[in-house]
Each structure stands twice: as structure tokens, then as C-alpha cells.
């Protein structure tokens, strides 16, 4: 069965009901459904296998949890979250055997030794909003980047909120639970990013380069 964005334009309640109905129908029939959608959350909810199509070609093909956690191309990396991920310009620096990624405003993070990059290479660091954590107590782990963010706007989503912040002119989005509101009372708050949650992609090709910590499987 081929379905071309069948739920577009429907109200939220009906849309949620039909997502459940379509999932149940597919399981009942045991047939293959090719479902086209521009909504990444809909794709994650319905799909057993997601093909990310960008500029007329398939740039990623993985199960939902894998394309969300370890996208192989910048296109799904930026869009497979709500709100959409933060995309930051970065530059590779190599000194001896050490390879680092310099992110203006956030500092440097170390790259896996086997990463195939060159000094001065322009890349894009992609960070999901939920991976920019509000620091509520204690210091972060050694494998994290901490910074003071200037709060610009807070957008209420019910149980959580999108916090728009800046750090040295860099604009970021973070998702924070309302339980932590007491730490957002001033103009600034302390945030941290676990460096292993930063995905790095080639600016020209969009291809995955590495995460900023050594992984068992680094896709190049």
C-alpha cells in the first residue's frame, strides 16, 4: 500500500487516532505500507524502517531508534527531533595525534583517533535540544561541555518547555522539564552537553563523520 501524507491537515486528536488505526491495520494485514510524510515524529511513530529522502535520493535507511540515535546523514540528524536539532558550524584542528572539533562559543571536543578528517575542514555539529541539559546540581562529567546560557524565551509545551538561549552569540534550543523552573528564574542558567551526544557531519556532503567520543562502531 502506498500512502502519500494521508494525515496532513487533520486536527491533532483525529491525527493521533488515525496513526493508531493505521498501525493496527498494518499489523492485522501483514502487508507492506510505503508511507510518505514530512513529519519526522509521524515517521518515528509509524515506521519500522525509515528512508530519509533528500534532494531526490535516499541518504539514510535505518530502523526508527537507529536513525534517531545514530543518523548517517545531516538531513535526518537535524530533523528527527522536536523541536529540530541545533546545527552549529565547527572546524577540525589536528595537533600531533590529537584531533579536535572547535565549536565557536562552546569550545573544543575530541574526535575519535580513526576519524578521517583534515585540519581546517569545515563540519557541522548537530545537537538535539533534549541533549542540552539544564544543570540543577553538582558538576558535569568530564565528557561534557558546560556553559552559562542567556535565556531569551521560554515556550511552554505542558509538562516541558523549549528554552531559547544564547551563548557568545550562538543561538541554541533546549528542552527542559517544568520541575526545574527554579533554575530558570534569572537571565542566565547553567547548561551542559554530553560530548558523546554531538553528531558531526561533513558540511559539503552531509555525510556522518563521527560522534565526539570514541564509539564501538564509527561509520565513515
C-alpha positions in Angstrom: 0.0 0.0 0.0 1.3 3.5 -0.9 0.1 6.4 1.3 1.2 9.9 0.4 1.0 12.1 3.5 -2.6 11.0 4.3 -2.9 12.8 7.6 -1.8 16.2 6.5 -4.2 19.0 7.5 -6.1 16.9 10.1 -6.7 18.2 13.6 -4.4 16.8 16.3 -6.8 14.4 18.0 -8.0 12.8 14.8 -4.5 12.6 13.5 -3.4 10.7 16.7 -6.4 8.3 16.4 -5.6 7.6 12.8 -2.0 6.9 13.5 -3.1 4.2 15.9 -5.6 2.9 13.4 -3.0 2.7 10.6 -0.5 0.9 12.8 -3.2 -1.6 13.8 -4.3 -2.1 10.2 -0.8 -2.8 9.0 -0.2 -5.4 11.7 -3.5 -7.0 11.0 -2.9 -7.2 7.2 0.8 -8.0 7.5 1.3 -6.1 4.3 4.0 -3.6 3.4 3.0 0.1 3.7 5.1 2.7 1.9 4.2 5.8 3.9 5.4 9.3 2.8 5.4 12.1 5.4 7.1 15.3 6.0 6.5 14.9 9.8 9.5 13.2 11.5 7.6 12.4 14.6 4.9 10.7 12.5 7.7 8.7 10.7 9.2 7.6 14.1 5.8 6.6 15.4 4.6 4.6 12.5 7.7 3.3 10.7 9.5 0.0 11.3 12.1 1.2 8.7 12.7 4.8 7.8 14.1 6.0 4.5 15.2 9.7 4.6 14.9 11.2 1.2 16.8 14.4 0.5 17.2 16.2 -2.9 15.7 13.2 -4.7 17.9 10.5 -3.2 17.9 8.2 -0.1 20.5 9.4 2.3 19.7 7.1 5.2 17.9 3.8 5.7 17.5 2.5 9.3 15.0 1.4 11.9 13.5 4.3 13.9 15.6 4.1 17.0 18.8 3.9 14.9 18.1 6.8 12.6 17.2 8.8 15.7 20.2 7.9 17.8 22.8 7.4 15.1 21.8 9.2 11.8 24.2 8.6 8.9 23.4 12.0 7.2 22.8 15.5 8.4 19.3 15.6 6.9 17.7 13.2 9.4 20.1 14.3 12.1 18.7 17.8 12.0 15.0 16.9 11.6 14.4 13.7 13.7 13.6 15.6 16.8 11.1 18.2 18.1 12.0 20.9 18.1 14.5 20.5 15.3 18.1 19.9 16.3 20.7 22.7 16.8 23.2 22.9 13.9 26.5 24.6 14.6 29.4 25.4 12.4 32.7 23.8 13.5 36.3 23.4 12.4 38.7 20.5 12.6 42.1 21.0 14.3 44.8 18.4 14.3 47.9 18.6 16.6 50.1 15.5 16.5 47.8 12.5 17.1 45.0 14.6 18.6 42.0 15.6 16.5 39.6 18.1 17.9 36.5 19.9 16.7 36.3 23.6 17.6 32.8 24.8 18.1 32.7 28.6 18.5 31.1 29.5 21.8 31.3 26.0 23.2 35.0 25.2 22.9 36.7 22.0 21.6 35.7 18.4 21.8 38.0 15.5 20.9 37.4 13.3 17.9 38.0 9.5 17.6 41.5 8.7 16.5 40.4 6.9 13.4 38.2 9.7 12.2 39.1 10.6 8.6 39.4 14.4 8.7 41.9 17.1 7.9 43.0 20.4 9.6 40.7 23.2 8.7 37.9 21.0 7.5 34.5 22.7 7.9 31.9 20.5 9.5 28.6 20.8 11.2 27.9 19.8 14.8 24.3 18.6 15.4 22.9 18.6 18.9 19.3 17.6 19.8 17.5 20.1 22.1 16.9 17.3 24.7 20.7 16.7 24.9 21.3 20.3 26.1 20.7 19.7 29.8 20.0 22.2 32.5 22.5 21.8 35.3 20.5 21.6 38.5 23.1 20.3 40.9 26.8 19.4 41.0 29.3 19.5 38.2 29.1 17.7 35.0 31.1 14.6 33.9 34.5 15.0 32.3 33.0 14.2 29.0 30.7 17.2 28.9 30.8 20.8 27.9 29.3 23.3 30.4 28.4 26.9 29.7 26.2 29.8 31.0 23.3 30.4 28.6 21.5 33.6 28.4 17.7 32.9 28.5 15.9 34.6 25.6 12.5 32.9 25.6 10.6 30.0 27.2 7.9 28.2 25.2 5.5 26.2 27.2 4.6 22.7 26.0 2.8 21.4 29.0 5.0 19.1 31.1 8.1 20.6 29.5 9.3 23.7 27.8 11.6 24.8 25.0 14.2 27.2 26.3 15.8 29.5 23.7 19.2 30.7 24.8 22.4 32.3 23.6 26.0 31.7 24.5 28.6 34.1 23.0 26.2 34.9 20.2 25.4 31.3 19.5 21.6 30.5 19.4 20.5 27.2 21.0 17.3 25.4 21.9 17.0 23.2 24.9 14.1 21.1 26.2 13.6 21.3 30.0 11.1 19.8 32.4 9.0 22.2 34.4 10.3 20.6 37.6 13.5 22.6 37.0 11.8 26.0 36.8 13.5 27.3 39.9 16.9 27.1 38.0 15.5 29.3 35.2 14.4 32.3 37.2 17.2 34.6 36.3 18.6 35.9 33.0 21.2 33.1 32.8 21.3 29.4 33.7 24.0 26.7 33.6 23.7 24.1 30.8 25.8 21.1 29.8 26.1 18.9 26.7 27.4 15.3 27.0 30.0 15.3 24.2 29.0 11.8 23.0 25.7 13.3 22.0 27.2 15.7 19.5 26.9 14.3 16.0 29.5 15.6 13.4 28.8 15.8 9.7 30.7 16.9 6.6 29.4 20.4 5.6 29.6 19.7 1.8 28.3 16.1 1.6 26.2 15.9 4.7 27.8 12.5 5.5 28.3 11.3 9.1 31.8 11.8 10.3 31.7 10.8 14.0 30.4 11.4 17.4 32.8 13.3 19.6 33.7 10.3 21.8 35.2 7.0 20.7 32.5 4.6 19.7 32.5 0.8 19.1 31.1 1.5 15.6 32.2 4.7 13.9 30.6 5.0 10.5 32.7 6.8 7.9 
